[in-house]
Amino acid sequence: MIDCLDPPDRQIMLLYLEGVTGADIAEITGVTSDAVATKIHRFKAMLTRRFAEGGAA
């Protein structure tokens, strides 16, 4: 599922999964920490929906 993301979103998610803080992700990627938090929240919601529907992709 991560491979389906646009490269900037993929970078944010991979950094998040590696345990990098939101503030550090914002500094690395050049987006605001609010944007980082929003993208992570949306990705988690997408994962929840997909697994609730029984699909992995």
PDB file with one MODEL, atoms N, CA, C and O in Angstrom:
MODEL        1
ATOM      1  N   MET A   1       0.819  -1.198   0.000  1.00  0.00           N
ATOM      2  CA  MET A   1       0.000   0.000   0.000  1.00  0.00           C
ATOM      3  C   MET A   1       0.859   1.256   0.000  1.00  0.00           C
ATOM      4  O   MET A   1       0.498   2.264  -0.607  1.00  0.00           O
ATOM      5  N   ILE A   2       1.984   1.190   0.675  1.00  0.00           N
ATOM      6  CA  ILE A   2       2.867   2.359   0.716  1.00  0.00           C
ATOM      7  C   ILE A   2       3.409   2.652  -0.674  1.00  0.00           C
ATOM      8  O   ILE A   2       3.585   3.815  -1.037  1.00  0.00           O
ATOM      9  N   ASP A   3       3.673   1.617  -1.451  1.00  0.00           N
ATOM     10  CA  ASP A   3       4.181   1.810  -2.814  1.00  0.00           C
ATOM     11  C   ASP A   3       3.198   2.573  -3.694  1.00  0.00           C
ATOM     12  O   ASP A   3       3.604   3.185  -4.682  1.00  0.00           O
ATOM     13  N   CYS A   4       1.917   2.545  -3.353  1.00  0.00           N
ATOM     14  CA  CYS A   4       0.893   3.238  -4.140  1.00  0.00           C
ATOM     15  C   CYS A   4       0.866   4.740  -3.861  1.00  0.00           C
ATOM     16  O   CYS A   4       0.233   5.492  -4.602  1.00  0.00           O
ATOM     17  N   LEU A   5       1.536   5.181  -2.814  1.00  0.00           N
ATOM     18  CA  LEU A   5       1.540   6.598  -2.456  1.00  0.00           C
ATOM     19  C   LEU A   5       2.458   7.382  -3.389  1.00  0.00           C
ATOM     20  O   LEU A   5       3.390   6.831  -3.974  1.00  0.00           O
ATOM     21  N   ASP A   6       2.174   8.681  -3.516  1.00  0.00           N
ATOM     22  CA  ASP A   6       3.069   9.570  -4.250  1.00  0.00           C
ATOM     23  C   ASP A   6       4.393   9.634  -3.491  1.00  0.00           C
ATOM     24  O   ASP A   6       4.409   9.487  -2.269  1.00  0.00           O
ATOM     25  N   PRO A   7       5.506   9.853  -4.201  1.00  0.00           N
ATOM     26  CA  PRO A   7       6.813   9.849  -3.530  1.00  0.00           C
ATOM     27  C   PRO A   7       6.920  10.735  -2.286  1.00  0.00           C
ATOM     28  O   PRO A   7       7.497  10.287  -1.295  1.00  0.00           O
ATOM     29  N   PRO A   8       6.395  11.967  -2.281  1.00  0.00           N
ATOM     30  CA  PRO A   8       6.503  12.761  -1.043  1.00  0.00           C
ATOM     31  C   PRO A   8       5.726  12.135   0.128  1.00  0.00           C
ATOM     32  O   PRO A   8       6.202  12.135   1.263  1.00  0.00           O
ATOM     33  N   ASP A   9       4.541  11.609  -0.153  1.00  0.00           N
ATOM     34  CA  ASP A   9       3.743  10.967   0.896  1.00  0.00           C
ATOM     35  C   ASP A   9       4.416   9.679   1.360  1.00  0.00           C
ATOM     36  O   ASP A   9       4.400   9.356   2.547  1.00  0.00           O
ATOM     37  N   ARG A  10       5.000   8.956   0.430  1.00  0.00           N
ATOM     38  CA  ARG A  10       5.715   7.722   0.766  1.00  0.00           C
ATOM     39  C   ARG A  10       6.878   8.027   1.702  1.00  0.00           C
ATOM     40  O   ARG A  10       7.114   7.302   2.668  1.00  0.00           O
ATOM     41  N   GLN A  11       7.604   9.104   1.409  1.00  0.00           N
ATOM     42  CA  GLN A  11       8.732   9.490   2.252  1.00  0.00           C
ATOM     43  C   GLN A  11       8.264   9.795   3.674  1.00  0.00           C
ATOM     44  O   GLN A  11       8.893   9.365   4.641  1.00  0.00           O
ATOM     45  N   ILE A  12       7.172  10.528   3.800  1.00  0.00           N
ATOM     46  CA  ILE A  12       6.629  10.856   5.117  1.00  0.00           C
ATOM     47  C   ILE A  12       6.247   9.587   5.861  1.00  0.00           C
ATOM     48  O   ILE A  12       6.576   9.435   7.038  1.00  0.00           O
ATOM     49  N   MET A  13       5.561   8.681   5.193  1.00  0.00           N
ATOM     50  CA  MET A  13       5.110   7.464   5.868  1.00  0.00           C
ATOM     51  C   MET A  13       6.274   6.571   6.260  1.00  0.00           C
ATOM     52  O   MET A  13       6.264   5.994   7.347  1.00  0.00           O
ATOM     53  N   LEU A  14       7.267   6.442   5.409  1.00  0.00           N
ATOM     54  CA  LEU A  14       8.414   5.602   5.742  1.00  0.00           C
ATOM     55  C   LEU A  14       9.191   6.179   6.922  1.00  0.00           C
ATOM     56  O   LEU A  14       9.645   5.439   7.794  1.00  0.00           O
ATOM     57  N   LEU A  15       9.341   7.488   6.944  1.00  0.00           N
ATOM     58  CA  LEU A  15      10.012   8.120   8.084  1.00  0.00           C
ATOM     59  C   LEU A  15       9.211   7.893   9.365  1.00  0.00           C
ATOM     60  O   LEU A  15       9.778   7.603  10.418  1.00  0.00           O
ATOM     61  N   TYR A  16       7.897   8.028   9.265  1.00  0.00           N
ATOM     62  CA  TYR A  16       7.029   7.800  10.426  1.00  0.00           C
ATOM     63  C   TYR A  16       7.167   6.355  10.924  1.00  0.00           C
ATOM     64  O   TYR A  16       7.282   6.117  12.126  1.00  0.00           O
ATOM     65  N   LEU A  17       7.155   5.411  10.005  1.00  0.00           N
ATOM     66  CA  LEU A  17       7.264   4.003  10.377  1.00  0.00           C
ATOM     67  C   LEU A  17       8.632   3.671  10.975  1.00  0.00           C
ATOM     68  O   LEU A  17       8.767   2.711  11.734  1.00  0.00           O
ATOM     69  N   GLU A  18       9.639   4.465  10.631  1.00  0.00           N
ATOM     70  CA  GLU A  18      10.969   4.279  11.205  1.00  0.00           C
ATOM     71  C   GLU A  18      11.096   4.927  12.580  1.00  0.00           C
ATOM     72  O   GLU A  18      12.133   4.808  13.232  1.00  0.00           O
ATOM     73  N   GLY A  19      10.042   5.614  13.022  1.00  0.00           N
ATOM     74  CA  GLY A  19      10.048   6.203  14.346  1.00  0.00           C
ATOM     75  C   GLY A  19      10.548   7.636  14.413  1.00  0.00           C
ATOM     76  O   GLY A  19      10.826   8.148  15.497  1.00  0.00           O
ATOM     77  N   VAL A  20      10.665   8.282  13.267  1.00  0.00           N
ATOM     78  CA  VAL A  20      11.093   9.679  13.235  1.00  0.00           C
ATOM     79  C   VAL A  20       9.934  10.551  13.713  1.00  0.00           C
ATOM     80  O   VAL A  20       8.785  10.304  13.346  1.00  0.00           O
ATOM     81  N   THR A  21      10.218  11.555  14.516  1.00  0.00           N
ATOM     82  CA  THR A  21       9.160  12.415  15.052  1.00  0.00           C
ATOM     83  C   THR A  21       8.555  13.273  13.948  1.00  0.00           C
ATOM     84  O   THR A  21       9.176  13.514  12.912  1.00  0.00           O
ATOM     85  N   GLY A  22       7.329  13.729  14.192  1.00  0.00           N
ATOM     86  CA  GLY A  22       6.645  14.580  13.224  1.00  0.00           C
ATOM     87  C   GLY A  22       7.407  15.849  12.928  1.00  0.00           C
ATOM     88  O   GLY A  22       7.465  16.291  11.781  1.00  0.00           O
ATOM     89  N   ALA A  23       7.998  16.443  13.965  1.00  0.00           N
ATOM     90  CA  ALA A  23       8.776  17.678  13.777  1.00  0.00           C
ATOM     91  C   ALA A  23      10.001  17.414  12.906  1.00  0.00           C
ATOM     92  O   ALA A  23      10.341  18.225  12.044  1.00  0.00           O
ATOM     93  N   ASP A  24      10.658  16.289  13.130  1.00  0.00           N
ATOM     94  CA  ASP A  24      11.823  15.948  12.317  1.00  0.00           C
ATOM     95  C   ASP A  24      11.422  15.624  10.883  1.00  0.00           C
ATOM     96  O   ASP A  24      12.129  15.989   9.944  1.00  0.00           O
ATOM     97  N   ILE A  25      10.297  14.945  10.710  1.00  0.00           N
ATOM     98  CA  ILE A  25       9.806  14.650   9.361  1.00  0.00           C
ATOM     99  C   ILE A  25       9.529  15.957   8.620  1.00  0.00           C
ATOM    100  O   ILE A  25       9.867  16.098   7.445  1.00  0.00           O
ATOM    101  N   ALA A  26       8.916  16.903   9.315  1.00  0.00           N
ATOM    102  CA  ALA A  26       8.623  18.195   8.703  1.00  0.00           C
ATOM    103  C   ALA A  26       9.909  18.885   8.264  1.00  0.00           C
ATOM    104  O   ALA A  26       9.971  19.453   7.173  1.00  0.00           O
ATOM    105  N   GLU A  27      10.921  18.838   9.101  1.00  0.00           N
ATOM    106  CA  GLU A  27      12.200  19.468   8.769  1.00  0.00           C
ATOM    107  C   GLU A  27      12.864  18.772   7.580  1.00  0.00           C
ATOM    108  O   GLU A  27      13.407  19.434   6.695  1.00  0.00           O
ATOM    109  N   ILE A  28      12.822  17.454   7.560  1.00  0.00           N
ATOM    110  CA  ILE A  28      13.448  16.673   6.480  1.00  0.00           C
ATOM    111  C   ILE A  28      12.743  16.904   5.152  1.00  0.00           C
ATOM    112  O   ILE A  28      13.390  17.092   4.122  1.00  0.00           O
ATOM    113  N   THR A  29      11.409  16.890   5.179  1.00  0.00           N
ATOM    114  CA  THR A  29      10.641  16.955   3.926  1.00  0.00           C
ATOM    115  C   THR A  29      10.317  18.374   3.481  1.00  0.00           C
ATOM    116  O   THR A  29       9.981  18.595   2.318  1.00  0.00           O
ATOM    117  N   GLY A  30      10.413  19.331   4.389  1.00  0.00           N
ATOM    118  CA  GLY A  30      10.129  20.711   4.015  1.00  0.00           C
ATOM    119  C   GLY A  30       8.660  21.084   4.066  1.00  0.00           C
ATOM    120  O   GLY A  30       8.275  22.143   3.569  1.00  0.00           O
ATOM    121  N   VAL A  31       7.829  20.230   4.658  1.00  0.00           N
ATOM    122  CA  VAL A  31       6.415  20.560   4.835  1.00  0.00           C
ATOM    123  C   VAL A  31       6.180  20.902   6.307  1.00  0.00           C
ATOM    124  O   VAL A  31       7.024  20.616   7.157  1.00  0.00           O
ATOM    125  N   THR A  32       5.057  21.501   6.600  1.00  0.00           N
ATOM    126  CA  THR A  32       4.775  21.869   7.983  1.00  0.00           C
ATOM    127  C   THR A  32       4.483  20.632   8.818  1.00  0.00           C
ATOM    128  O   THR A  32       4.093  19.590   8.289  1.00  0.00           O
ATOM    129  N   SER A  33       4.675  20.754  10.119  1.00  0.00           N
ATOM    130  CA  SER A  33       4.379  19.625  11.004  1.00  0.00           C
ATOM    131  C   SER A  33       2.884  19.317  10.999  1.00  0.00           C
ATOM    132  O   SER A  33       2.489  18.168  11.193  1.00  0.00           O
ATOM    133  N   ASP A  34       2.051  20.335  10.779  1.00  0.00           N
ATOM    134  CA  ASP A  34       0.606  20.104  10.666  1.00  0.00           C
ATOM    135  C   ASP A  34       0.288  19.244   9.444  1.00  0.00           C
ATOM    136  O   ASP A  34      -0.553  18.348   9.510  1.00  0.00           O
ATOM    137  N   ALA A  35       0.966  19.524   8.324  1.00  0.00           N
ATOM    138  CA  ALA A  35       0.747  18.741   7.108  1.00  0.00           C
ATOM    139  C   ALA A  35       1.208  17.301   7.313  1.00  0.00           C
ATOM    140  O   ALA A  35       0.563  16.367   6.836  1.00  0.00           O
ATOM    141  N   VAL A  36       2.315  17.120   8.016  1.00  0.00           N
ATOM    142  CA  VAL A  36       2.806  15.776   8.316  1.00  0.00           C
ATOM    143  C   VAL A  36       1.765  15.026   9.136  1.00  0.00           C
ATOM    144  O   VAL A  36       1.427  13.885   8.822  1.00  0.00           O
ATOM    145  N   ALA A  37       1.258  15.663  10.185  1.00  0.00           N
ATOM    146  CA  ALA A  37       0.259  15.022  11.046  1.00  0.00           C
ATOM    147  C   ALA A  37      -0.989  14.668  10.257  1.00  0.00           C
ATOM    148  O   ALA A  37      -1.559  13.595  10.455  1.00  0.00           O
ATOM    149  N   THR A  38      -1.421  15.545   9.371  1.00  0.00           N
ATOM    150  CA  THR A  38      -2.612  15.290   8.560  1.00  0.00           C
ATOM    151  C   THR A  38      -2.400  14.103   7.632  1.00  0.00           C
ATOM    152  O   THR A  38      -3.267  13.236   7.525  1.00  0.00           O
ATOM    153  N   LYS A  39      -1.259  14.058   6.964  1.00  0.00           N
ATOM    154  CA  LYS A  39      -0.981  12.956   6.040  1.00  0.00           C
ATOM    155  C   LYS A  39      -0.915  11.622   6.775  1.00  0.00           C
ATOM    156  O   LYS A  39      -1.435  10.617   6.290  1.00  0.00           O
ATOM    157  N   ILE A  40      -0.281  11.611   7.936  1.00  0.00           N
ATOM    158  CA  ILE A  40      -0.192  10.374   8.717  1.00  0.00           C
ATOM    159  C   ILE A  40      -1.586   9.939   9.171  1.00  0.00           C
ATOM    160  O   ILE A  40      -1.925   8.758   9.101  1.00  0.00           O
ATOM    161  N   HIS A  41      -2.378  10.883   9.629  1.00  0.00           N
ATOM    162  CA  HIS A  41      -3.736  10.567  10.069  1.00  0.00           C
ATOM    163  C   HIS A  41      -4.560   9.989   8.918  1.00  0.00           C
ATOM    164  O   HIS A  41      -5.269   8.999   9.100  1.00  0.00           O
ATOM    165  N   ARG A  42      -4.471  10.594   7.750  1.00  0.00           N
ATOM    166  CA  ARG A  42      -5.232  10.116   6.587  1.00  0.00           C
ATOM    167  C   ARG A  42      -4.780   8.726   6.159  1.00  0.00           C
ATOM    168  O   ARG A  42      -5.606   7.897   5.779  1.00  0.00           O
ATOM    169  N   PHE A  43      -3.477   8.463   6.216  1.00  0.00           N
ATOM    170  CA  PHE A  43      -2.986   7.152   5.837  1.00  0.00           C
ATOM    171  C   PHE A  43      -3.461   6.087   6.820  1.00  0.00           C
ATOM    172  O   PHE A  43      -3.852   4.991   6.417  1.00  0.00           O
ATOM    173  N   LYS A  44      -3.426   6.413   8.105  1.00  0.00           N
ATOM    174  CA  LYS A  44      -3.922   5.466   9.111  1.00  0.00           C
ATOM    175  C   LYS A  44      -5.405   5.186   8.898  1.00  0.00           C
ATOM    176  O   LYS A  44      -5.843   4.042   9.023  1.00  0.00           O
ATOM    177  N   ALA A  45      -6.176   6.211   8.580  1.00  0.00           N
ATOM    178  CA  ALA A  45      -7.607   6.031   8.326  1.00  0.00           C
ATOM    179  C   ALA A  45      -7.826   5.153   7.096  1.00  0.00           C
ATOM    180  O   ALA A  45      -8.719   4.306   7.088  1.00  0.00           O
ATOM    181  N   MET A  46      -7.017   5.353   6.060  1.00  0.00           N
ATOM    182  CA  MET A  46      -7.128   4.541   4.860  1.00  0.00           C
ATOM    183  C   MET A  46      -6.820   3.076   5.182  1.00  0.00           C
ATOM    184  O   MET A  46      -7.529   2.178   4.729  1.00  0.00           O
ATOM    185  N   LEU A  47      -5.765   2.835   5.963  1.00  0.00           N
ATOM    186  CA  LEU A  47      -5.422   1.472   6.363  1.00  0.00           C
ATOM    187  C   LEU A  47      -6.555   0.822   7.145  1.00  0.00           C
ATOM    188  O   LEU A  47      -6.902  -0.335   6.907  1.00  0.00           O
ATOM    189  N   THR A  48      -7.125   1.568   8.074  1.00  0.00           N
ATOM    190  CA  THR A  48      -8.225   1.049   8.890  1.00  0.00           C
ATOM    191  C   THR A  48      -9.397   0.655   8.000  1.00  0.00           C
ATOM    192  O   THR A  48      -9.960  -0.426   8.169  1.00  0.00           O
ATOM    193  N   ARG A  49      -9.773   1.511   7.057  1.00  0.00           N
ATOM    194  CA  ARG A  49     -10.870   1.214   6.144  1.00  0.00           C
ATOM    195  C   ARG A  49     -10.586  -0.034   5.312  1.00  0.00           C
ATOM    196  O   ARG A  49     -11.439  -0.911   5.174  1.00  0.00           O
ATOM    197  N   ARG A  50      -9.387  -0.098   4.764  1.00  0.00           N
ATOM    198  CA  ARG A  50      -9.049  -1.221   3.894  1.00  0.00           C
ATOM    199  C   ARG A  50      -9.071  -2.535   4.642  1.00  0.00           C
ATOM    200  O   ARG A  50      -9.572  -3.533   4.124  1.00  0.00           O
ATOM    201  N   PHE A  51      -8.538  -2.554   5.843  1.00  0.00           N
ATOM    202  CA  PHE A  51      -8.524  -3.801   6.608  1.00  0.00           C
ATOM    203  C   PHE A  51      -9.923  -4.152   7.109  1.00  0.00           C
ATOM    204  O   PHE A  51     -10.256  -5.332   7.224  1.00  0.00           O
ATOM    205  N   ALA A  52     -10.740  -3.152   7.407  1.00  0.00           N
ATOM    206  CA  ALA A  52     -12.118  -3.403   7.813  1.00  0.00           C
ATOM    207  C   ALA A  52     -12.921  -4.003   6.665  1.00  0.00           C
ATOM    208  O   ALA A  52     -13.834  -4.798   6.883  1.00  0.00           O
ATOM    209  N   GLU A  53     -12.571  -3.614   5.438  1.00  0.00           N
ATOM    210  CA  GLU A  53     -13.251  -4.140   4.252  1.00  0.00           C
ATOM    211  C   GLU A  53     -12.700  -5.501   3.847  1.00  0.00           C
ATOM    212  O   GLU A  53     -13.243  -6.156   2.958  1.00  0.00           O
ATOM    213  N   GLY A  54     -11.628  -5.923   4.495  1.00  0.00           N
ATOM    214  CA  GLY A  54     -11.062  -7.231   4.208  1.00  0.00           C
ATOM    215  C   GLY A  54     -10.068  -7.252   3.067  1.00  0.00           C
ATOM    216  O   GLY A  54      -9.663  -8.326   2.622  1.00  0.00           O
ATOM    217  N   GLY A  55      -9.667  -6.087   2.583  1.00  0.00           N
ATOM    218  CA  GLY A  55      -8.695  -6.032   1.488  1.00  0.00           C
ATOM    219  C   GLY A  55      -7.375  -5.493   1.948  1.00  0.00           C
ATOM    220  O   GLY A  55      -7.305  -4.682   2.872  1.00  0.00           O
ATOM    221  N   ALA A  56      -6.339  -5.939   1.310  1.00  0.00           N
ATOM    222  CA  ALA A  56      -4.999  -5.480   1.667  1.00  0.00           C
ATOM    223  C   ALA A  56      -4.449  -4.486   0.671  1.00  0.00           C
ATOM    224  O   ALA A  56      -3.388  -3.913   0.920  1.00  0.00           O
ATOM    225  N   ALA A  57      -5.113  -4.255  -0.436  1.00  0.00           N
ATOM    226  CA  ALA A  57      -4.569  -3.313  -1.422  1.00  0.00           C
ATOM    227  C   ALA A  57      -5.611  -2.344  -1.871  1.00  0.00           C
ATOM    228  O   ALA A  57      -5.332  -1.477  -2.700  1.00  0.00           O
TER     229      ALA A  57
ENDMDL
END
